[in-house]
């Protein structure tokens, strides 16, 4: 019996920090609850979560605390990829044990120019190390950041060898042509998520599963609306409006801008904090962001 | 009173794995002992140690076991940089507690294009988090792999603000001009190590401190000999001979080739193992490597 797979809009949930830069589990749960209420799934520990600035114990504890706060694990797709095989196995096993419906898995990203066979071996070792038929992996292709990407041949091989385990991909190549190629792969029920809502309409038209996008942290309602009504007559206008909002965020360091907006709209200023090597927006940047969002009639409802 | 600083030749010590891919502490200690006997210091947990394929608990335990095996911590410069600030603080503090005379510290390398101020904040948070006047950091500049480098301005700022803590650098830019610029910085007793023995003679002539080089795992004696006698009349020939051996290793995936040679010369075949995403040399590659090294009259003495 095959397990349900993800579709729709997921947010790589931003991670709030206390003044000592330790993660705030409470504020994270509350943001997750809000995202769920707006129709978004929870890709916690993504790139925009500063996941690679958190260590494995911090991620284990945050995941525990989300489940203790009654966040539905069926809506959780934590990022569990890591440079160290041992970390990837441990965090993935922990996510499965907690009942997370899927994991999003970066390739190991320190060593560059590694062969496909080596990346295959990595995913294969994780799958065998976790050894659970409840494990469902969504591959994470983000060459602009990780610098280590996943070739089409590697994806096909993993899906062929682990058809019930490797079930989808997030494509953050930023290249629509690549996302289209993923949608054209001859793999049964392979779930293709674009890494930005900029491509959401195209992805839905091409048979894709949805998007996992940074800006779903701040604009989930409108993104989910396009996902749900992508075949309606006003979809183009909705896409255009989404692009306009995204362009504002993209004109700042993205993660810091997402946190600044969340801080502004929620009134919780601790959201402004980021971990080094990232920097928070300056006061001037915050003010400009606020002005630009107001001019675009942007709001984060009920946060 | 300022603490002694490193100089000479250090090996980024290769990490042996058992058949379940867990690290072999015993074999690591024995290789370290051999390296020390050949004049090399121990930059364990470097790039060539597959350090980024090990998690923090594995690294903590290996460091403990080296000290328990009476490896002199004054000769240890473990790599303690990490993407996660929390990991970098924890492992660095542990190294200091064990008495390691220095640590080699990568910048956080997942997020790309981060500002110097963010990298400064990262190192600064580590230094303040460890809070020990026994901490001595050697920065690790390796843009070809990490993709995140350390600008001259950042290095000067860190040294100015933490003159007793930030005491040197390993330059693996592969660009001699850059190493020369580092040697010309106006920083008291700043120890510049080149990341390959290819530049050792030039680095010594420029006032550098030595080298921390992959091939010091297999050719430490000859590299140390050039370090010691760099101003003798036959230094050019020695440099040429080192380059010839290095070129052989560089024509293979470096880490796998270092391990293969160590396996061949020690008769301990478990050295051949690497962790994914790396792959071991094929049988044919191993045979070719052996032949090329024999033709170059290369040996690893007394291993």
Interface residues (C-beta under 8 A of the other chain):
Chain A: X21 X47 X52 X53 X54 X55 X56 X57 X58 X82 X83 X84 X85 X86 X87 X90 X107 X108 X109 X110 X111 X112 X114 X115 X117 X118 X119 X121 X122 X124 X125 X144 X145 X146 X147 X148 X275 X276 X277 X278 X279
Chain B: X21 X47 X52 X53 X54 X55 X56 X57 X58 X82 X83 X84 X85 X86 X87 X90 X107 X108 X109 X110 X111 X112 X114 X115 X117 X118 X119 X121 X122 X124 X125 X144 X145 X146 X147 X148 X275 X276 X277 X278 X279
